[in-house]
């Protein structure tokens, strides 16, 4: 079987063999998504690589987690001009069973595959078994999925909640919203909770706060300069970068708290994505959880909800593997 995590920045593919219910990983390859015209070019390269072609059996099932909405087993990537069709993949590569999942639907499936070492607790809370969960994560974009208990296990429900309106909660965030509205008619949560969003916050703060007027302006050429800003904050103690991470964490916490209320997620809020593990010090400093719990009459309820950061680098891949394994089991 083969499975993968297809994102706007990178695509990760893995081949494995299922023997007596145990998964034996055979090969993993990472690709820069933007270097390819279409996903099928990546899949062709992967299947024809000597490590796969010579040592792996012909795949009987495949599952791919896709960073974008999936409708009728067709997907359009949110941050790449790719169209992916499960039926077309099955026909082109002669794979009997092919499934596409939204990447955070796959991440939701991967939650139960994690070990305790893959989780950092921001709030212990009091978990209620079988209650709803939510998984969300900022990276190239913002992904969200629910986990609902049905028929003795958690079932993922994909969403595009990362594209709902950004809801400012104080005067600084209101000014940030107004600044972005001059460039974008609609300011979604993803405009801020993403790598490019961190760049937006940094550039805004350099011109907005009087406290920074005597600090040399730093020009960021790359729209997605999240890694640069994180390095400025942690390595160089740059005051604007530090404030950017704090504001990012506050917005992240408030949005996570909103989702926790919307789904009454008494069995956990799981923070995934590529950014959270890189800014753990900021998330643990308190800005995130204060904003998470700042819900007026419902603040006490928010204190009871477990909040954990997923540090595993490929939780969507774990979920895609789980689904591919299920597809193989159905063929037996």
Secondary structure, 3 states (H helix, E strand, C coil): CEEEEECCCEEEEEEEEEECCEEEEEEEEEEEHHHCCCHHHHHHHHHCCHHHHCCCCCCCEEEEEECCCEECCEEECCCCCCEEEHHHHHHHHCCCEEEEEEHHHHHHHHHHHCCHHHEEEEECCCCCCCCCEEEEEECCCEEEEEEEEECCEEEEEECCHHHCECCCCCHHHHHHHHHHHCCCCCCEHHHCCCHHHHHHHHHHHHHHCHHHCCCCCCCCCCCCCHHHHHHHHHHHCCHHHHHHHHHHHHHHHHHHHHHHHHHCCCCCEEEECCCHHHHHHHHHCCHHHHHHHCCHHHHHHHHCCCEEEECCCCHHHHHHHHHHHHHHHHHC
